[in-house]
Amino acid sequence: MKIGLYALATCVGLVGLVFLVGNQGLVQRMVVGAVLVGAAIAIMGLTRLKAPAPSVHIVQNIDLPGESDLEQLKCRNCAAPLDEKSVELRDGAIFVKCPHCGTSYQIEEAPKW
């Protein structure tokens, strides 16, 4: 894509220079040449623009064994029920922020022994 824009800018710029050099005193040729050279400069400027970084959306799925029972997650502080918007994964750890009392804490898994 960039190579094509560089080639286009070069061609437009050269045609503009031809119009400027061979104007033979005609104002119209000088204007057309100036416009073409300006367009070539603008095209070169467009090649310098960077595309925005693509956004990344990460989905994490958890496979539970067949014997698992789900229970309602409740706040440690006020025992209010928590929803999926209250749970956040940061640096590999699960954090909870209660929308009712504002308490924030990390969930730690109890040992299964």
Secondary structure by P-SEA (a helix, b strand, c coil): caaaaaaaaaaaaaaaaaaaaaccccaaaaaaaaaaaaaaaaaaaaaacccccbbbbbbbbbbbcccccccbbbbcccccccccccccccccbbbbbbcccbbbbbbbbcccc
